[in-house]
Each structure stands twice: as structure tokens, then as C-alpha cells.
Amino acid sequence: MTAKVFSGKDGQLLVGDVPIGKVVDWSFEGQNETLETTTLGDYERLYICGLKGYSGSATLLYYKDDGGSFNVKPLLTAAIEGKNIDFKLRLADITNREISFTALITSYGTGVSVGEVVRMQFSFTATGKTTFSLAPT
């Protein structure tokens, strides 16, 4: 079996099950809250995992497709209205590895510069259950 090294060309960002075109980058972070369970008589501190949280960000090229639709419209609409949106972050090859979650867009912005392609950056915080399918079974 040939080794597979993933690169940026393998990454995808989907809203629901629809890939959003022209993604420059995405990142995803997890946080585990620690709860101390140390009691009198213990000689070392003891901890268990508490609540888990996830957040991240992405950058998209702002463009209009051949049908006249803007690729950032579902993201901007959800952000402006303060509504949750379903995401999938995927590393695609023969067997897709993906992270599926619902998120609230917590910040977003865009800007223009001479000689540069217009980009939209946004950050998100996951809400509810996050599903990881990171390796083939």
C-alpha cells in the first residue's frame, strides 16, 4: 500500500452536503474542559474531562459562479441573521475523513486591495454534537 500524505488540495468545506468553492484554508480546534476531582487524602491532583468545545475559522475567495450565485451567500446570511449553519470539514480521497457539526458564525469580514483577490474570512463556534469520521473502518 502506498503512503498518503494529505495537503491543502485534499481539503474541502461543505455547507450541509454542498461544497463551497474556492476555499483558501480552514482550521478546527477542540478544547476539553478539565474538572478537578481531588479529595482530602489524595497526594496528586486528579482530573476528569468536562465539557468539550470546538471552534475554527476559514477563508474563502469571494466569487460569483456561472449561474450568478455568490459562494459566500449562505455563510453571510447565517452570520447576519445569527443562525446556526451545518458544516463539514473534509479531507477527500478514496475514503473521506470529515468533521460534521452545526456552528454559529462568531465573526466575519472581507476587504479589497489592489492586485488581490477579494476574500472573506470567518470564525465559528460549534454547538451541539460534533461527529468525527477521521479514518476508514
Buried (B, 14 or more C-beta within 10 A) or exposed (E): EEEEEEEEEBBBBBBEEEBBEBBBEBEBEEEEEEEEEEEEEEEEEEEEEEEEBBBBBBBBBBEEEEEEEEBBEBBBEBBEEEEBBBBBBBBBEEEBBBBBBBBBBEEBEEEEEEEEEEBBBBBBBBEEEBEEBEEEE
